[in-house]
Each structure stands twice: as structure tokens, then as C-alpha cells.
Amino acid sequence: MTNKNNITANVILARTPDAETEAMIEKFVQERGCGKVKYEIDKSIIGGVIIYIGDTVFDGSVRSRLDKIKSDVTA
């Protein structure tokens, strides 16, 4: 049996998070059973956050929203 507290959430942001944002992210991942958070900065997502927890992806990035709008308009 896998202990979820050993799972690391990989968090991608466009810029370094402030203390309030970091606290919200850590609460979010802890509520989903993660004990650790690894941050990565990727300016290409423009804004928002992408969180990987195991096989689950929570994509709240501006880049994904723009891609969806583009897809909807050109469909």
C-alpha cells in the first residue's frame, strides 16, 4: 500500500509564489494527501498554476485557457 504523504506534488508557476500563494497551494495539495511540494518556474504558462499529483493534473494556467479559446474559435 502506498502512503500518499510520500507523494510529492509538482507545482508549475509563471513566477515565484508569494507567501500567501504558497500557503494556498500547500493547503490544496495537503488536502489531497501530499506531504511535499516541489516548485518549478515556467514563464511560458503566462500565469496561473499547474499542479501534478501522481497521475492527476490540475491545470489552471493562462496558457491552457488561451489554447482552449483558440481551439473553440477555430473549430
Rosetta silent file (secondary structure, phi, psi, omega in degrees, C-alpha in Angstrom):
SEQUENCE: MTNKNNITANVILARTPDAETEAMIEKFVQERGCGKVKYEIDKSIIGGVIIYIGDTVFDGSVRSRLDKIKSDVTA
SCORE:     score description
SCORE:     0.000 S_00000001
   1 L     0.000  133.607 -179.049    0.000    0.000    0.000 S_00000001
   2 L   -88.138  134.077  175.871    1.374    3.444   -0.954 S_00000001
   3 L   -86.868  115.012 -177.314    1.461    6.178    1.641 S_00000001
   4 H   -62.066  -26.654 -179.985    0.142    9.317   -0.072 S_00000001
   5 H   -64.933  -14.856  176.146    2.110   11.522    2.326 S_00000001
   6 H   -86.424   -7.877 -179.521    5.224   10.348    0.477 S_00000001
   7 L   -77.452  136.475  176.161    3.869   11.739   -2.811 S_00000001
   8 E  -101.457  128.714  174.753    5.401   14.997   -3.996 S_00000001
   9 E   -85.018  127.572  176.380    3.151   17.491   -5.746 S_00000001
  10 E   -96.054  119.341 -174.429    4.914   19.152   -8.676 S_00000001
  11 E  -115.532  125.377  179.380    3.742   22.749   -8.972 S_00000001
  12 E  -113.251  127.935  179.655    4.485   24.891  -12.007 S_00000001
  13 E  -130.118  160.152  178.073    4.027   28.661  -11.830 S_00000001
  14 L   -78.278  -23.747  179.368    4.912   31.558  -14.122 S_00000001
  15 L  -148.103  167.104  179.994    6.729   33.347  -11.295 S_00000001
  16 L   -61.794  130.157 -177.247    7.946   32.709   -7.755 S_00000001
  17 L   -74.160  146.598  172.504    4.923   32.467   -5.433 S_00000001
  18 L   -79.779  175.340 -174.958    4.447   34.898   -2.570 S_00000001
  19 H   -61.181  -39.168 -179.162    3.822   33.541    0.936 S_00000001
  20 H   -66.173  -43.985  178.625    0.019   33.679    0.597 S_00000001
  21 H   -64.294  -43.633  179.255    0.015   31.799   -2.716 S_00000001
  22 H   -60.683  -41.368  179.052    2.436   29.226   -1.367 S_00000001
  23 H   -64.033  -40.635  179.397    0.206   28.650    1.689 S_00000001
  24 H   -66.225  -41.404  179.099   -2.866   28.162   -0.534 S_00000001
  25 H   -64.248  -46.096 -178.920   -1.018   25.702   -2.772 S_00000001
  26 H   -63.288  -37.838  176.089    0.312   23.734    0.189 S_00000001
  27 H   -64.224  -45.101  179.773   -3.170   23.533    1.730 S_00000001
  28 H   -56.888  -49.311 -176.499   -4.603   22.368   -1.622 S_00000001
  29 H   -73.087  -32.898  177.505   -2.053   19.566   -2.038 S_00000001
  30 H   -65.710  -36.834  177.382   -2.210   18.506    1.621 S_00000001
  31 H   -64.542  -19.177  178.587   -5.990   18.121    1.322 S_00000001
  32 L  -103.838   15.674  171.537   -5.234   15.673   -1.491 S_00000001
  33 L    86.543   11.918  179.457   -2.817   13.650    0.630 S_00000001
  34 L   -91.403  140.728  179.073    0.538   15.048   -0.480 S_00000001
  35 L  -101.060  -14.322 -175.448    3.252   15.640    2.047 S_00000001
  36 E  -135.188  152.883  177.734    5.721   17.500   -0.153 S_00000001
  37 E  -131.577  131.774  176.102    5.651   20.258   -2.753 S_00000001
  38 E  -117.155  123.555 -178.207    8.243   20.881   -5.467 S_00000001
  39 E   -98.489  144.544  175.896    8.038   24.247   -7.245 S_00000001
  40 E  -138.887  138.963  178.368    9.131   24.980  -10.816 S_00000001
  41 E  -101.712  128.927  178.126    9.022   28.288  -12.661 S_00000001
  42 L  -142.137   99.563 -176.292    7.924   28.225  -16.318 S_00000001
  43 H   -63.198  -17.729 -178.093    7.128   31.642  -17.796 S_00000001
  44 H   -69.104  -15.692  177.814    5.509   30.022  -20.850 S_00000001
  45 H   -81.640   -4.471  174.836    2.344   29.276  -18.851 S_00000001
  46 L    70.820  -51.191  179.929    1.915   33.102  -18.641 S_00000001
  47 L  -168.941  177.179 -179.347    0.067   32.971  -15.297 S_00000001
  48 L    80.592 -157.049 -174.621   -1.885   30.686  -13.015 S_00000001
  49 E  -150.372  147.780  171.040   -0.689   27.319  -11.826 S_00000001
  50 E  -123.533  128.456 -178.979   -0.379   23.700  -12.938 S_00000001
  51 E  -122.551  125.605  176.319   -0.260   21.056  -10.199 S_00000001
  52 E  -107.314  121.602  174.680    0.704   17.430  -10.800 S_00000001
  53 E  -126.279  104.985 -174.749   -0.228   14.956   -8.058 S_00000001
  54 L    59.482 -124.671 -179.985    0.580   11.434   -9.169 S_00000001
  55 L   -91.944    2.561 -176.860   -1.349   10.880  -12.421 S_00000001
  56 E   -99.522  136.718  179.572   -3.740   13.779  -11.786 S_00000001
  57 E  -120.187  128.107  173.708   -3.222   17.220  -13.330 S_00000001
  58 E  -109.477  104.180 -174.338   -4.902   20.405  -12.081 S_00000001
  59 E  -107.633  104.016  176.272   -4.314   22.938  -14.875 S_00000001
  60 L  -115.134   31.699 -176.818   -5.282   26.485  -14.019 S_00000001
  61 L   -83.277  151.423  175.627   -2.727   28.106  -16.308 S_00000001
  62 H   -64.917  -38.700 -179.817   -3.476   31.061  -18.547 S_00000001
  63 H   -56.906  -44.616 -178.728   -1.744   29.232  -21.416 S_00000001
  64 H   -67.945  -34.939  177.806   -4.230   26.329  -21.264 S_00000001
  65 H   -66.159  -42.798  177.990   -7.190   28.732  -21.150 S_00000001
  66 H   -64.225  -40.379  177.791   -5.895   30.597  -24.210 S_00000001
  67 H   -62.557  -38.589  178.372   -5.311   27.317  -26.045 S_00000001
  68 H   -66.252  -43.347  177.987   -8.897   26.250  -25.285 S_00000001
  69 H   -60.861  -45.142  178.664  -10.298   29.553  -26.538 S_00000001
  70 H   -59.118  -43.140  179.543   -8.219   29.232  -29.713 S_00000001
  71 H   -63.730  -42.841 -179.663   -9.475   25.677  -30.208 S_00000001
  72 H   -65.342  -38.283 -177.350  -13.096   26.731  -29.671 S_00000001
  73 H   -72.898  -36.287 -176.433  -12.833   29.643  -32.101 S_00000001
  74 H   -90.552   -3.293 -178.588  -11.158   27.648  -34.868 S_00000001
  75 L   -79.332    0.000    0.000  -13.383   24.568  -34.502 S_00000001
